[in-house]
Amino acid sequence: MLENSKDLLYIVLSFCILWLTVFLCWLIYYMVSILRGASNMVEELRERFRGIEEAIRGMRDKMEHATASFSFVSEGIIKLIQYFVSKKNSVEDEIGGIEEKKRKRK
């Protein structure tokens, strides 16, 4: 079987190549495992960012809706104030007319 030292060298080299192959397979397995974990983490972060983006979009839509509603409310308040001012002016005019009639009678 072993006729010379060269045969022993080939056997040792074949075991070294075998162990190197096993080590490389083990290393590749762990690298794939690490990359899979990183990929899952990135996907989870994407999901969280999507949730945050949806929440911000929802708040923005609510603010836009509230702003639009506020403009309607402010227009209503302005018209209400104008109504009361015109009513006040008409009441003052009536009171002024009554006072003039009283002065004319005297």
Backbone torsions as a table, in degrees:
resi	resn	phi	psi	omega
1	MET	NA	-60.8	177.0
2	LEU	-98.3	99.9	-177.9
3	GLU	-88.5	-30.8	177.7
4	ASN	-148.8	178.7	-176.7
5	SER	-69.1	-20.8	178.8
6	LYS	-66.8	-37.1	177.6
7	ASP	-64.3	-41.1	177.2
8	LEU	-63.3	-40.1	177.6
9	LEU	-61.4	-43.0	179.7
10	TYR	-64.8	-38.2	178.0
11	ILE	-66.1	-45.3	178.6
12	VAL	-63.0	-43.5	178.7
13	LEU	-63.7	-38.3	179.3
14	SER	-66.1	-39.9	175.7
15	PHE	-65.3	-38.8	178.0
16	CYS	-63.6	-42.3	178.8
17	ILE	-66.2	-38.0	177.0
18	LEU	-62.0	-48.6	179.5
19	TRP	-66.1	-35.8	176.0
20	LEU	-63.8	-39.8	178.0
21	THR	-64.8	-43.7	178.4
22	VAL	-62.8	-44.2	179.3
23	PHE	-62.4	-42.9	179.7
24	LEU	-65.5	-38.7	176.7
25	CYS	-64.3	-43.2	177.3
26	TRP	-61.4	-44.2	179.3
27	LEU	-63.3	-43.4	178.9
28	ILE	-63.6	-41.2	178.4
29	TYR	-59.2	-47.0	-179.5
30	TYR	-69.0	-34.9	177.0
31	MET	-64.7	-42.0	177.6
32	VAL	-64.7	-40.3	178.3
33	SER	-62.2	-43.7	178.9
34	ILE	-64.6	-44.1	179.9
35	LEU	-65.5	-36.1	177.2
36	ARG	-64.6	-43.1	177.5
37	GLY	-62.4	-41.4	177.9
38	ALA	-65.0	-39.3	178.6
39	SER	-64.2	-42.3	177.7
40	ASN	-63.8	-39.0	179.3
41	MET	-65.3	-42.3	178.6
42	VAL	-63.8	-40.9	178.8
43	GLU	-64.3	-40.9	177.8
44	GLU	-64.1	-40.7	176.8
45	LEU	-63.9	-39.3	177.9
46	ARG	-61.8	-42.3	178.4
47	GLU	-62.1	-42.8	179.3
48	ARG	-65.2	-41.1	178.5
49	PHE	-65.9	-36.4	175.5
50	ARG	-62.3	-42.3	178.0
51	GLY	-62.7	-42.8	178.2
52	ILE	-64.4	-41.7	179.5
53	GLU	-63.1	-41.8	178.1
54	GLU	-64.8	-39.0	178.3
55	ALA	-64.7	-43.4	179.1
56	ILE	-65.1	-42.0	178.9
57	ARG	-62.6	-41.0	178.0
58	GLY	-63.5	-43.1	178.1
59	MET	-64.2	-39.8	179.3
60	ARG	-63.3	-43.3	178.5
61	ASP	-62.7	-41.2	178.3
62	LYS	-64.6	-39.4	178.6
63	MET	-65.8	-40.9	178.0
64	GLU	-63.6	-41.1	178.3
65	HIS	-65.5	-41.8	179.4
66	ALA	-66.0	-38.1	178.9
67	THR	-64.9	-42.2	177.9
68	ALA	-64.1	-42.5	177.8
69	SER	-64.6	-38.8	-179.6
70	PHE	-63.6	-36.0	178.9
71	SER	-65.6	-39.1	176.4
72	PHE	-64.4	-41.8	179.9
73	VAL	-65.4	-42.3	-179.2
74	SER	-66.0	-38.6	176.2
75	GLU	-63.1	-40.5	177.9
76	GLY	-63.4	-41.8	179.2
77	ILE	-65.4	-40.9	178.4
78	ILE	-61.6	-44.5	179.3
79	LYS	-65.5	-36.7	178.2
80	LEU	-65.2	-42.9	177.9
81	ILE	-64.5	-42.7	178.0
82	GLN	-61.2	-39.0	177.8
83	TYR	-62.4	-46.7	-179.7
84	PHE	-66.1	-36.5	178.0
85	VAL	-65.9	-44.2	179.2
86	SER	-66.6	-36.8	177.4
87	LYS	-64.9	-42.2	179.0
88	LYS	-62.5	-43.9	179.5
89	ASN	-63.2	-40.8	179.5
90	SER	-67.3	-37.2	177.4
91	VAL	-66.6	-41.4	178.4
92	GLU	-64.0	-39.1	177.5
93	ASP	-63.9	-40.6	178.3
94	GLU	-64.1	-43.2	179.6
95	ILE	-64.6	-41.2	177.5
96	GLY	-62.7	-38.7	178.0
97	GLY	-66.2	-39.6	179.0
98	ILE	-66.8	-40.8	179.6
99	GLU	-65.0	-38.0	177.8
100	GLU	-64.7	-39.1	178.1
101	LYS	-64.1	-39.9	178.4
102	LYS	-64.1	-40.4	-180.0
103	ARG	-66.1	-39.6	-179.7
104	LYS	-66.3	-34.6	179.0
105	ARG	-67.5	-32.1	-176.5
106	LYS	-79.2	NA	NA
